[in-house]
């Protein structure tokens, strides 16, 4: 089993407009809402790939049924902790030309009781898991050191831990040496203090992360693909989407594929191939943060993987 800590559950709204002009009134061409947040994206893609997955996150009264239905339909065992406040709202505004503007809500301020309930639920599920993923931002109330402490906790259980975070939360988590981290190029640039704008710079970045004690660091580079490293060396994988529809959540789907491959003890070459196929499958779909098994299987043979 895989446990995903996606603590800052959200409601994702995907809105299409002709063109986004600040200060103007816009007519919506199409609008859809989904349960969201990085943890939701990761968990539902893991389930689509055939692995048993528990997702620990927040739920409020207004969206309890929506989230329960979606997670059940996707095969995710959702361990929701009820809060008194409201879940955060995240908007993705897509223009007719394809460009997307994201607006990410701040989310609720958790009470100490709610924080304790969330961590208690996480611990119960982590203890029963083969692999643990810490994914996304933290609800207000938690310290930036939370993921670092949870990495230490997972280490104490003798389990591997993957982290996808940003800023100071990621920096603190790296100091605890999780098995894997998956920053994008902007996040890793901030982390290591150097711009990562091409494959050569990404090669350097994963090398630096290996030196800091990360066994299998990966960096996603958008249309340049992804770089990852382990004891076998540094690998690059790439596949351009044939029809880019909604790239929001592609990094989360990438992480899901990587986690499934790690759970199955696949070599890094195969792990990176699966991860990239998952990311591209999401980018070719209108839905935010989901890679269907059929789409992933169709894309796998087309992913180009090479050792650098």
C-alpha positions as CSV (number, residue, x, y, z in Angstrom):
1,X,0.0,0.0,0.0
2,X,1.0,3.6,-0.6
3,X,0.0,6.4,1.7
4,X,-0.3,10.0,0.3
5,X,-0.2,12.9,2.7
6,X,-2.1,15.5,0.7
7,X,-3.0,17.6,3.7
8,X,-4.2,20.8,1.9
9,X,-7.1,19.4,0.0
10,X,-8.7,21.8,-2.5
11,X,-11.5,22.2,-4.9
12,X,-10.1,22.7,-8.4
13,X,-12.1,24.8,-10.8
14,X,-11.1,24.7,-14.5
15,X,-12.5,27.7,-16.5
16,X,-12.1,28.3,-20.2
17,X,-12.4,31.9,-21.6
18,X,-11.6,33.4,-25.0
19,X,-8.8,35.7,-23.7
20,X,-7.9,36.8,-20.2
21,X,-7.6,40.6,-20.0
22,X,-7.0,42.2,-16.5
23,X,-9.7,44.6,-15.5
24,X,-12.2,43.4,-18.1
25,X,-15.4,41.3,-17.8
26,X,-15.1,37.8,-19.2
27,X,-17.7,35.3,-20.4
28,X,-17.0,31.7,-19.4
29,X,-17.0,29.2,-22.3
30,X,-16.8,26.1,-20.1
31,X,-16.4,25.4,-16.4
32,X,-15.7,22.2,-14.4
33,X,-15.0,21.5,-10.8
34,X,-13.0,18.6,-9.3
35,X,-11.6,17.6,-5.9
36,X,-8.0,18.8,-6.1
37,X,-4.8,19.5,-4.4
38,X,-1.5,17.8,-5.3
39,X,-2.2,14.9,-3.0
40,X,-5.6,14.1,-4.7
41,X,-3.8,14.3,-8.1
42,X,-1.1,11.9,-7.0
43,X,-3.4,9.4,-5.3
44,X,-6.0,9.0,-8.0
45,X,-3.2,8.4,-10.6
46,X,-1.6,5.8,-8.4
47,X,-4.9,4.1,-8.1
48,X,-5.4,4.2,-11.9
49,X,-2.0,2.4,-12.3
50,X,-3.3,-0.4,-10.2
51,X,-1.8,0.2,-6.8
52,X,-3.7,0.4,-3.5
53,X,-3.5,3.9,-2.1
54,X,-4.7,5.7,1.0
55,X,-5.0,9.5,0.8
56,X,-5.0,11.5,4.1
57,X,-6.4,15.0,3.7
58,X,-9.0,17.5,4.8
59,X,-12.7,17.6,4.1
60,X,-15.4,20.2,4.9
61,X,-19.1,19.8,5.2
62,X,-19.9,21.5,1.9
63,X,-17.7,19.2,-0.2
64,X,-17.7,15.9,1.8
65,X,-20.0,14.1,-0.7
66,X,-18.3,15.4,-3.8
67,X,-14.8,14.2,-2.6
68,X,-16.2,10.9,-1.3
69,X,-17.8,10.1,-4.7
70,X,-14.8,11.1,-6.8
71,X,-12.3,9.2,-4.7
72,X,-14.5,6.1,-4.5
73,X,-15.0,6.2,-8.3
74,X,-11.2,6.5,-8.8
75,X,-10.4,3.7,-6.4
76,X,-8.7,5.9,-3.7
77,X,-9.3,5.1,0.0
78,X,-9.8,8.6,1.3
79,X,-9.0,9.2,4.9
80,X,-10.6,12.6,5.4
81,X,-10.3,14.7,8.5
82,X,-13.3,17.0,9.1
83,X,-12.6,20.7,9.6
84,X,-14.8,23.5,10.7
85,X,-13.5,25.9,8.1
86,X,-13.7,25.7,4.3
87,X,-11.4,23.9,1.9
88,X,-9.3,26.1,-0.3
89,X,-10.4,26.9,-3.9
90,X,-7.9,26.8,-6.8
91,X,-8.7,28.3,-10.2
92,X,-7.1,27.4,-13.6
93,X,-8.1,29.9,-16.3
94,X,-7.4,28.6,-19.8
95,X,-7.5,31.0,-22.8
96,X,-8.5,29.8,-26.3
97,X,-4.8,29.8,-27.3
98,X,-4.0,27.2,-24.6
99,X,-2.2,29.4,-22.0
100,X,-3.3,28.8,-18.4
101,X,-3.3,31.2,-15.4
102,X,-3.5,29.5,-12.0
103,X,-4.9,31.2,-8.9
104,X,-4.2,29.1,-5.8
105,X,-6.3,29.7,-2.7
106,X,-4.7,30.1,0.7
107,X,-6.8,27.4,2.6
108,X,-8.1,27.1,6.1
109,X,-6.3,27.9,9.4
110,X,-6.3,24.7,11.3
111,X,-6.9,24.5,15.0
112,X,-4.5,22.5,17.2
113,X,-7.1,19.7,17.5
114,X,-7.5,19.5,13.7
115,X,-3.7,19.4,13.2
116,X,-3.4,16.6,15.8
117,X,-6.3,14.6,14.1
118,X,-4.6,15.0,10.7
119,X,-1.2,13.8,11.9
120,X,-2.8,10.9,13.9
121,X,-4.6,9.7,10.8
122,X,-1.4,10.0,8.8
123,X,0.5,7.9,11.3
124,X,-2.1,5.2,11.3
125,X,-1.9,4.8,7.5
126,X,1.9,5.3,7.2
127,X,2.5,2.4,9.6
128,X,0.6,0.0,7.2
129,X,2.3,1.3,4.0
130,X,5.2,0.2,1.9
131,X,5.8,3.7,0.6
132,X,4.8,7.2,1.8
133,X,4.4,10.4,-0.2
134,X,4.3,13.9,1.3
135,X,2.7,16.1,-1.4
136,X,1.9,19.7,-1.7
137,X,1.5,22.8,0.5
138,X,0.7,22.7,4.2
139,X,-2.5,24.1,5.7
140,X,-2.1,27.2,7.7
141,X,-1.1,26.4,11.3
142,X,1.7,23.9,10.5
143,X,5.3,24.9,10.7
144,X,7.6,24.7,7.6
145,X,9.5,21.9,9.4
146,X,6.5,19.5,9.4
147,X,7.6,17.5,6.3
148,X,11.1,17.1,7.7
149,X,9.7,15.7,10.9
150,X,7.4,13.3,9.0
151,X,10.4,12.2,6.9
152,X,12.2,11.3,10.1
153,X,9.1,9.5,11.3
154,X,8.8,7.5,8.1
155,X,12.5,6.6,8.3
156,X,11.8,5.3,11.8
157,X,9.2,3.0,10.4
158,X,11.8,1.6,7.9
159,X,9.8,3.0,4.9
160,X,10.8,5.0,1.9
161,X,9.5,8.6,1.7
162,X,9.0,10.8,-1.3
163,X,8.5,14.6,-1.0
164,X,7.0,17.1,-3.4
165,X,7.0,20.6,-1.9
166,X,8.4,24.0,-2.5
167,X,10.2,26.8,-0.7
168,X,11.2,26.5,2.9
169,X,9.1,23.4,3.4
170,X,11.1,21.6,0.7
171,X,14.4,23.0,2.0
172,X,13.7,21.6,5.5
173,X,12.5,18.3,4.1
174,X,15.7,17.8,2.0
175,X,17.7,18.2,5.2
176,X,16.0,15.1,6.6
177,X,17.1,13.1,3.5
178,X,13.9,11.5,2.1
179,X,14.4,8.7,-0.5
180,X,13.2,11.0,-3.3
181,X,12.2,14.6,-4.0
182,X,10.6,15.9,-7.2
183,X,10.9,19.7,-7.6
184,X,10.2,21.4,-10.9
185,X,12.8,23.6,-12.5
186,X,11.7,26.8,-10.6
187,X,11.6,25.0,-7.3
188,X,15.0,23.3,-7.7
189,X,16.5,26.6,-8.8
190,X,15.4,28.2,-5.6
191,X,16.6,25.2,-3.6
192,X,20.1,25.0,-4.9
193,X,20.6,28.7,-5.6
194,X,21.3,28.4,-9.3
195,X,19.0,28.8,-12.3
196,X,18.0,25.4,-13.8
197,X,17.0,26.2,-17.4
198,X,18.3,23.4,-19.5
199,X,19.2,19.7,-19.3
200,X,22.8,20.4,-18.3
201,X,21.7,22.5,-15.3
202,X,19.2,19.8,-14.3
203,X,22.0,17.2,-14.4
204,X,24.0,19.4,-12.0
205,X,20.9,19.9,-9.8
206,X,20.2,16.2,-9.3
207,X,23.9,15.6,-8.7
208,X,23.8,18.2,-5.9
209,X,20.7,16.6,-4.4
210,X,22.4,13.2,-4.5
211,X,25.3,14.7,-2.6
212,X,22.9,16.0,0.0
213,X,21.7,12.5,0.7
214,X,18.7,12.1,-1.6
215,X,18.8,8.6,-3.1
216,X,16.7,9.2,-6.1
217,X,16.1,12.9,-6.9
218,X,14.0,13.9,-9.9
219,X,13.5,17.3,-11.6
220,X,10.7,18.0,-14.0
221,X,11.5,20.4,-16.8
222,X,8.3,21.0,-18.6
223,X,8.6,20.5,-22.4
224,X,12.3,19.5,-21.8
225,X,11.2,16.3,-20.0
226,X,12.6,15.2,-16.7
227,X,15.9,14.2,-15.1
228,X,16.5,11.7,-12.4
229,X,19.5,10.0,-10.7
230,X,20.3,7.1,-8.6
231,X,23.3,4.7,-8.1
232,X,23.1,3.7,-11.8
233,X,23.7,7.3,-13.0
234,X,21.7,10.3,-14.3
235,X,18.9,9.7,-16.8
236,X,16.8,11.9,-19.0
237,X,13.3,11.1,-20.4
238,X,11.2,13.2,-22.7
239,X,7.9,13.0,-24.6
240,X,6.1,16.0,-26.0
241,X,2.3,15.9,-25.8
242,X,0.7,15.6,-29.2
243,X,-2.2,17.8,-28.1
244,X,-1.6,20.0,-25.0
245,X,-4.9,20.6,-23.3
246,X,-4.3,21.1,-19.6
247,X,-0.8,20.7,-18.1
248,X,-1.9,21.7,-14.6
249,X,-1.2,18.7,-12.4
250,X,1.2,17.0,-14.8
251,X,4.0,17.1,-12.2
252,X,1.7,15.4,-9.7
253,X,0.9,12.6,-12.2
254,X,4.7,12.3,-12.9
255,X,5.2,11.8,-9.2
256,X,2.5,9.1,-9.1
257,X,4.2,7.2,-11.9
258,X,7.5,7.5,-10.2
259,X,6.1,6.3,-6.8
260,X,4.4,3.3,-8.4
261,X,7.7,2.3,-10.1
262,X,9.6,2.7,-6.8
263,X,7.0,0.5,-5.1
264,X,7.5,-2.1,-7.8
265,X,11.3,-1.9,-7.5
266,X,11.7,-1.0,-11.2
267,X,15.0,0.3,-12.4
268,X,15.3,4.0,-12.8
269,X,15.1,3.9,-16.6
270,X,11.7,2.2,-16.5
271,X,10.6,4.4,-13.5
272,X,11.4,7.6,-15.5
273,X,9.6,6.3,-18.5
274,X,6.4,5.6,-16.5
275,X,6.6,8.9,-14.7
276,X,6.9,10.9,-18.0
277,X,4.1,9.0,-19.6
278,X,1.8,9.8,-16.7
279,X,2.7,13.5,-16.9
280,X,2.0,13.7,-20.6
281,X,-1.2,11.7,-20.2
282,X,-2.5,14.4,-17.9
283,X,-1.4,17.3,-20.2
284,X,-3.3,15.7,-23.1
285,X,-6.5,15.5,-20.9
286,X,-8.9,18.4,-20.0
287,X,-9.1,17.2,-16.4
288,X,-6.7,18.6,-13.9
289,X,-4.4,16.1,-12.2
290,X,-5.4,12.7,-13.6
291,X,-3.6,10.2,-15.8
292,X,-5.8,7.3,-17.0
293,X,-4.2,3.8,-17.3
294,X,-5.1,3.5,-21.0
295,X,-3.6,6.8,-22.0
296,X,-0.4,6.0,-20.0
297,X,0.0,2.6,-21.6
298,X,-0.4,4.1,-25.1
299,X,2.2,6.7,-24.4
300,X,4.9,4.5,-22.8
301,X,6.5,3.1,-26.0
302,X,7.0,6.7,-27.2
303,X,8.9,8.0,-24.2
304,X,12.6,8.5,-25.1
305,X,14.9,7.6,-22.2
306,X,18.7,8.0,-22.2
307,X,21.6,7.9,-19.7
308,X,23.5,11.2,-19.6
